[in-house]
Amino acid sequence: MTVVPPRRIEPVDVRGLEAAQARAVDAALGDVDWRGIPDGVMRTEYAVPSGRLAGLVAGEPAAPRVVLVPGITGSKEDFILMLPLLAVAGMRAETFDMAGQYESHRAGPENLRPRRDSYDEALFVDDLKEVLTVGPVPVHLVGYSFAGSVVSALAARYPEAIASLTLISAPPVIGPVFHRIKIIGPLARAVSPRTAARLMMWGVRRNLNRAPRHRIDFVRERFALTRPDSVADAFELMMRTPDLDEKIAAIAAPKLVVAGAHDLWPEQLHRDYAARIGADLLLTGGGHSPSEDSPTELAHAIVGRAGLGGR
């Protein structure tokens, strides 16, 4: 069988695109290269309370700063298509693997002083706060899936650090958020969060979502490093998602809720969530990972809310 090599993407300037044009660019993506580092993107790392976090950065150091936080079982590479787009549009784009994930797998609660036993909310929020200190604030802050809850927790505590807030496929409800997931919500009520975490990792490894060949190959390699306890602890936290709606609604900075048409949670829940926190809503045509299947459209929206143009 002939294996088609992954595509390398040449970034466009999203400031010169209409939203419909950005969607058309994404529709032609195909199976891209998730391992390669695009031109202009550099590796970096952040020293944080839980250890050292592997990161990627693109753009001029003095440019407006956008920090993109991937979800649980994810990594900085989930934004690999967006980093060059944001840099070309005049932003300083930074992302990193959260503690316990992929190349940050050595970071964890055992490194805290005093040592703790689990990956709790304070660990993730304190790590993110430390990442923000390495450059100027306020920043344009982006959180994907579970990290939407993490960046919301930070924004609620430090609203002065937020220039804009973008929540991608973030849980749109409070409490046990898996109970509201499409189709498998009733099953989530019958199993523990740790069992749910194991089932989710099993499904991803077996490519039940039918990801393209090069994407699933990379995801399986990433799982070889990601610590299962970090995933299980995050699932436990997502079963106790706090109600921060009023605090987020009070933040004056622009806010955006992003979700794919085939996201885990029903579209109406995302619509209701955006209304509660006073955010704009962007619905893309893909699934739970707009940064992968709609990177140009998403970058276009972030750049627009940063006041850097876009139509």
C-alpha positions as CSV (number, residue, x, y, z in Angstrom):
1,M,0.0,0.0,0.0
2,T,1.3,3.4,-0.9
3,V,1.5,5.9,2.0
4,V,1.0,9.4,0.9
5,P,3.4,11.7,2.7
6,P,2.0,14.4,4.9
7,R,1.5,17.9,3.6
8,R,3.6,20.9,4.7
9,I,1.4,24.0,5.0
10,E,2.4,27.4,3.8
11,P,0.8,30.0,6.1
12,V,-1.4,32.7,4.7
13,D,-2.0,36.1,6.3
14,V,-5.5,35.7,7.8
15,R,-5.9,39.5,8.1
16,G,-6.5,39.5,4.4
17,L,-9.2,36.9,4.4
18,E,-12.9,36.9,4.8
19,A,-14.3,34.2,7.2
20,A,-15.6,32.2,4.3
21,Q,-12.2,32.3,2.6
22,A,-10.6,31.0,5.8
23,R,-13.0,28.1,5.9
24,A,-12.2,27.3,2.3
25,V,-8.5,27.1,3.1
26,D,-9.2,24.7,5.9
27,A,-11.4,22.5,3.7
28,A,-8.3,21.8,1.6
29,L,-6.0,20.8,4.4
30,G,-5.9,17.0,3.9
31,D,-3.5,14.9,6.0
32,V,-0.8,17.3,7.2
33,D,2.6,16.9,9.0
34,W,2.1,16.9,12.8
35,R,5.7,16.0,13.7
36,G,7.6,18.6,11.7
37,I,8.2,22.0,13.1
38,P,7.2,24.7,10.6
39,D,9.6,27.4,9.5
40,G,9.7,30.2,12.0
41,V,8.5,28.0,14.9
42,M,11.1,27.4,17.7
43,R,11.2,25.0,20.6
44,T,11.3,26.4,24.1
45,E,10.6,25.3,27.6
46,Y,9.1,26.9,30.7
47,A,10.2,26.4,34.3
48,V,7.0,26.1,36.4
49,P,6.2,24.8,39.9
50,S,5.5,21.3,38.7
51,G,8.7,21.0,36.7
52,R,9.6,21.9,33.1
53,L,7.1,22.2,30.3
54,A,8.1,21.7,26.7
55,G,6.8,24.5,24.4
56,L,6.8,26.0,21.0
57,V,6.9,29.7,20.1
58,A,6.6,31.7,16.9
59,G,6.5,35.5,16.1
60,E,8.4,38.5,17.2
61,P,9.1,38.9,20.9
62,A,7.6,42.4,21.1
63,A,4.4,41.4,19.2
64,P,1.1,41.0,21.1
65,R,1.2,37.8,22.9
66,V,-1.2,34.8,22.5
67,V,-0.8,31.8,24.8
68,L,-2.6,28.6,23.6
69,V,-3.1,25.8,26.1
70,P,-3.9,22.3,24.8
71,G,-6.3,19.9,26.4
72,I,-5.8,16.7,28.3
73,T,-4.2,13.9,26.2
74,G,-3.2,16.7,23.8
75,S,0.0,18.6,23.3
76,K,1.5,21.8,21.9
77,E,1.4,20.2,18.4
78,D,-2.4,20.5,18.4
79,F,-1.7,24.2,17.5
80,I,1.1,23.5,15.1
81,L,-1.0,24.7,12.1
82,M,-2.1,27.9,13.9
83,L,1.3,29.1,15.2
84,P,2.6,30.3,11.8
85,L,-0.7,31.9,11.0
86,L,-0.8,33.9,14.2
87,A,2.9,34.9,13.7
88,V,2.3,36.1,10.2
89,A,-0.6,38.1,11.4
90,G,1.6,40.0,13.9
91,M,1.3,38.0,17.1
92,R,3.8,36.2,19.4
93,A,2.2,32.7,19.6
94,E,3.2,30.4,22.5
95,T,2.0,26.9,23.4
96,F,3.2,24.1,25.7
97,D,2.4,20.6,26.9
98,M,0.7,20.7,30.2
99,A,2.2,18.8,33.1
100,G,2.1,15.1,32.7
101,Q,1.4,15.3,28.9
102,Y,3.7,14.2,26.1
103,E,7.1,16.0,26.4
104,S,6.1,17.5,29.7
105,H,5.5,14.0,31.2
106,R,8.2,14.6,33.9
107,A,6.3,17.5,35.3
108,G,3.9,16.5,38.1
109,P,2.7,16.9,41.7
110,E,5.7,15.1,43.1
111,N,7.9,18.1,42.1
112,L,5.8,20.6,44.0
113,R,6.9,22.1,47.4
114,P,5.4,20.7,49.4
115,R,4.8,17.6,47.4
116,R,1.2,16.8,46.4
117,D,-0.4,13.5,45.4
118,S,-2.4,14.4,42.3
119,Y,-2.7,16.8,39.4
120,D,-5.2,19.2,40.9
121,E,-6.6,22.4,39.6
122,A,-4.1,24.5,41.5
123,L,-1.2,22.7,39.8
124,F,-2.4,23.5,36.3
125,V,-3.4,27.1,37.1
126,D,-0.1,27.9,38.9
127,D,1.9,26.4,36.0
128,L,-0.1,28.6,33.6
129,K,0.4,31.7,35.8
130,E,4.2,31.1,35.7
131,V,4.1,30.7,31.9
132,L,2.5,34.1,31.7
133,T,5.3,35.7,33.7
134,V,8.0,35.0,31.1
135,G,6.6,37.8,28.8
136,P,4.4,40.9,28.9
137,V,0.8,40.8,30.1
138,P,-2.1,41.1,29.4
139,V,-2.1,38.2,27.0
140,H,-4.7,36.7,24.5
141,L,-5.4,33.5,26.3
142,V,-6.7,30.4,24.5
143,G,-7.8,27.1,26.2
144,Y,-8.8,23.9,24.4
145,S,-11.2,21.4,26.0
146,F,-10.1,20.7,29.6
147,A,-7.7,23.6,29.4
148,G,-10.7,25.8,28.8
149,S,-11.6,25.2,32.5
150,V,-7.9,25.9,33.4
151,V,-7.7,29.2,31.6
152,S,-11.1,30.2,32.9
153,A,-9.9,29.6,36.5
154,L,-6.9,31.7,35.9
155,A,-8.9,34.5,34.2
156,A,-11.4,34.5,37.1
157,R,-8.5,35.1,39.5
158,Y,-6.4,37.4,37.4
159,P,-8.7,39.3,35.0
160,E,-6.1,42.0,34.5
161,A,-3.9,39.4,32.8
162,I,-6.4,38.8,30.0
163,A,-6.5,40.8,26.7
164,S,-8.9,38.4,25.2
165,L,-10.2,34.9,26.1
166,T,-10.9,32.1,23.6
167,L,-12.5,28.8,24.9
168,I,-12.3,26.0,22.3
169,S,-14.5,23.0,22.8
170,A,-14.5,23.8,26.5
171,P,-17.0,22.1,28.8
172,P,-20.1,24.3,28.5
173,V,-21.7,23.1,31.7
174,I,-20.7,22.8,35.4
175,G,-20.4,19.9,37.6
176,P,-20.1,16.4,36.0
177,V,-19.7,17.6,32.5
178,F,-19.4,14.1,30.9
179,H,-23.0,13.4,31.8
180,R,-24.1,16.0,29.1
181,I,-22.0,14.5,26.3
182,K,-23.9,13.3,23.2
183,I,-24.8,9.7,23.0
184,I,-22.5,8.3,25.7
185,G,-23.7,10.7,28.5
186,P,-25.8,7.9,30.2
187,L,-22.7,5.6,30.1
188,A,-20.6,8.3,31.8
189,R,-23.0,8.2,34.7
190,A,-22.4,4.5,35.2
191,V,-18.6,4.5,35.3
192,S,-15.9,6.2,37.4
193,P,-13.9,9.1,36.0
194,R,-10.8,6.9,36.0
195,T,-12.6,4.2,34.0
196,A,-13.9,6.9,31.6
197,A,-10.3,8.1,31.2
198,R,-9.1,4.6,30.3
199,L,-12.0,4.1,27.9
200,M,-11.3,7.4,26.2
201,M,-7.6,6.6,25.8
202,W,-8.5,3.2,24.4
203,G,-10.8,4.7,21.8
204,V,-8.3,7.3,20.7
205,R,-5.5,4.7,20.3
206,R,-7.9,2.6,18.2
207,N,-8.8,5.6,16.1
208,L,-12.5,5.4,16.6
209,N,-12.8,9.0,15.4
210,R,-11.2,7.9,12.1
211,A,-8.4,10.5,12.2
212,P,-6.1,10.8,9.1
213,R,-3.2,8.3,9.0
214,H,-0.4,10.8,9.9
215,R,-2.5,12.3,12.7
216,I,-3.3,9.0,14.4
217,D,0.3,7.8,14.1
218,F,1.5,11.0,16.0
219,V,-1.3,10.6,18.6
220,R,-0.2,7.1,19.4
221,E,3.4,8.1,19.8
222,R,2.3,10.9,22.1
223,F,0.4,8.5,24.3
224,A,3.6,6.5,24.9
225,L,4.9,9.4,27.0
226,T,1.7,10.9,28.5
227,R,1.2,9.8,32.1
228,P,-2.1,8.0,32.6
229,D,-2.5,9.5,36.2
230,S,-2.5,13.0,34.7
231,V,-5.3,12.1,32.4
232,A,-7.3,10.3,35.2
233,D,-6.8,13.2,37.6
234,A,-8.0,15.7,34.9
235,F,-11.1,13.6,34.4
236,E,-11.8,13.7,38.1
237,L,-11.5,17.5,38.0
238,M,-13.9,17.6,35.0
239,M,-16.5,15.8,37.1
240,R,-16.4,18.8,39.5
241,T,-16.2,21.7,37.0
242,P,-16.8,24.8,39.0
243,D,-19.3,27.6,38.2
244,L,-17.2,30.5,37.0
245,D,-19.8,32.0,34.7
246,E,-20.4,35.3,36.6
247,K,-16.7,35.9,37.1
248,I,-15.9,35.3,33.4
249,A,-18.9,37.4,32.3
250,A,-17.5,40.3,34.4
251,I,-14.2,40.3,32.4
252,A,-14.3,43.3,30.0
253,A,-11.9,41.8,27.5
254,P,-13.4,40.2,24.3
255,K,-14.4,36.6,24.7
256,L,-15.0,33.8,22.2
257,V,-16.5,30.4,22.5
258,V,-15.6,28.0,19.7
259,A,-17.1,24.6,19.0
260,G,-17.4,22.2,16.1
261,A,-20.7,21.1,14.7
262,H,-19.8,17.5,15.7
263,D,-18.4,18.4,19.2
264,L,-18.8,16.2,22.2
265,W,-21.5,18.5,23.7
266,P,-24.6,19.5,21.8
267,E,-24.5,22.9,20.0
268,Q,-27.2,24.4,22.1
269,L,-25.1,24.0,25.3
270,H,-22.3,26.0,23.7
271,R,-24.8,28.6,22.6
272,D,-26.2,28.9,26.1
273,Y,-22.6,29.0,27.6
274,A,-21.5,31.8,25.3
275,A,-24.6,33.8,26.2
276,R,-24.0,33.3,29.9
277,I,-20.5,34.6,29.8
278,G,-21.0,37.4,27.3
279,A,-18.9,35.8,24.6
280,D,-19.2,35.7,20.8
281,L,-19.8,32.2,19.4
282,L,-17.9,30.6,16.5
283,L,-19.3,27.3,15.2
284,T,-17.0,25.4,12.8
285,G,-17.8,22.5,10.6
286,G,-15.6,19.9,12.3
287,G,-15.5,18.0,15.6
288,H,-14.0,18.5,19.0
289,S,-10.7,19.8,17.6
290,P,-11.1,23.1,15.7
291,S,-7.4,23.8,16.1
292,E,-6.8,20.8,13.9
293,D,-9.6,20.9,11.3
294,S,-10.3,24.6,11.3
295,P,-7.0,26.3,12.1
296,T,-7.3,29.2,9.6
297,E,-10.8,30.0,10.6
298,L,-9.9,29.9,14.3
299,A,-6.7,32.0,13.8
300,H,-8.8,34.5,11.8
301,A,-11.2,34.9,14.7
302,I,-8.5,35.2,17.4
303,V,-6.6,37.8,15.3
304,G,-9.8,39.8,14.8
305,R,-10.5,39.9,18.6
306,A,-6.9,41.0,19.2
307,G,-7.6,44.1,17.1
308,L,-5.1,43.2,14.5
309,G,-7.4,43.2,11.5
310,G,-9.3,40.5,9.7
311,R,-12.6,40.9,8.0
